[in-house]
Amino acid sequence: MSTDFFLFIVVGFCAQIIDGALGMAFGVLSTTSLLALGVPVANASAMTHVTEMFTTAASGISHAWHRNVDWKLVARLAPAGMIGG
C-alpha cells in the first residue's frame, strides 16, 4: 500500500481521537494536517467531507439505537433546518 494511504489513516485517527475527547474540530484538524503535509486543497477537503459523512452517520445511528434522541424536538427543528440547509 502507498504511504499516502497510511498518512490518511494516521491523520484521521489523531483527528478523531481529539474530536472524540472534545466533541468538535475533526474537520479543522484533518484538513489543516493534510494541507500541512502537502495534500492538494481539493483532495484534503474531499477526504475530510467523505470521512465526516460516515462518522456523523455512525454517531447518529448510535444515538438513535441508545434512545438518546428527542424525536418531538427533531420534528420541531427539522423543517427550519431543511429550509436553512
C-alpha positions as CSV (number, residue, x, y, z in Angstrom):
1,M,0.0,0.0,0.0
2,S,1.1,3.5,-0.6
3,T,2.4,5.9,2.0
4,D,-0.5,8.3,1.2
5,F,-2.9,5.7,2.5
6,F,-1.1,5.3,5.8
7,L,-0.8,9.1,6.0
8,F,-4.6,9.5,5.7
9,I,-5.1,6.8,8.4
10,V,-2.7,8.5,10.9
11,V,-4.2,11.9,10.3
12,G,-7.8,10.6,10.6
13,F,-7.0,8.6,13.7
14,C,-5.4,11.5,15.5
15,A,-8.2,14.0,14.5
16,Q,-10.9,11.5,15.6
17,I,-9.2,11.0,19.0
18,I,-9.2,14.7,19.6
19,D,-12.8,15.1,18.2
20,G,-14.0,12.3,20.5
21,A,-12.4,13.9,23.5
22,L,-13.6,17.5,22.8
23,G,-16.7,16.8,20.7
24,M,-15.5,19.1,17.9
25,A,-12.8,20.0,15.5
26,F,-12.4,16.9,13.3
27,G,-12.7,18.8,10.1
28,V,-10.4,21.6,11.1
29,L,-7.7,19.3,12.4
30,S,-7.8,16.8,9.5
31,T,-8.0,19.4,6.7
32,T,-5.2,21.5,8.3
33,S,-3.0,18.5,8.9
34,L,-3.5,17.2,5.3
35,L,-2.7,20.6,3.9
36,A,0.4,20.9,6.0
37,L,1.6,17.5,4.7
38,G,1.3,18.7,1.1
39,V,-2.1,17.2,0.1
40,P,-3.8,19.4,-2.6
41,V,-6.7,21.5,-1.2
42,A,-9.4,19.7,-3.2
43,N,-8.2,16.3,-2.1
44,A,-8.0,17.4,1.6
45,S,-11.4,18.9,1.5
46,A,-13.0,15.9,-0.2
47,M,-11.4,13.3,2.1
48,T,-12.5,15.3,5.2
49,H,-16.1,15.6,4.0
50,V,-16.4,11.9,3.0
51,T,-15.0,10.8,6.3
52,E,-17.3,13.2,8.2
53,M,-20.3,11.7,6.3
54,F,-19.5,8.2,7.7
55,T,-18.6,9.3,11.2
56,T,-21.7,11.5,11.5
57,A,-23.9,8.7,10.3
58,A,-22.4,6.3,12.7
59,S,-22.9,8.8,15.6
60,G,-26.5,9.4,14.6
61,I,-27.3,5.7,14.4
62,S,-25.6,5.1,17.8
63,H,-27.7,7.9,19.4
64,A,-30.9,6.5,17.9
65,W,-30.0,3.0,18.9
66,H,-29.4,4.1,22.5
67,R,-32.6,6.1,22.5
68,N,-30.8,9.5,23.1
69,V,-33.0,11.3,20.6
70,D,-35.9,13.5,21.5
71,W,-38.0,12.9,18.3
72,K,-40.5,15.6,19.2
73,L,-37.8,18.2,19.3
74,V,-36.4,16.8,16.0
75,A,-39.8,17.2,14.4
76,R,-40.0,20.8,15.6
77,L,-36.4,21.7,14.4
78,A,-36.2,19.7,11.2
79,P,-38.3,21.9,8.9
80,A,-36.3,25.1,9.7
81,G,-33.0,23.1,9.4
82,M,-34.1,21.8,6.0
83,I,-35.0,25.3,4.8
84,G,-31.8,26.7,6.1
85,G,-29.8,23.9,4.5
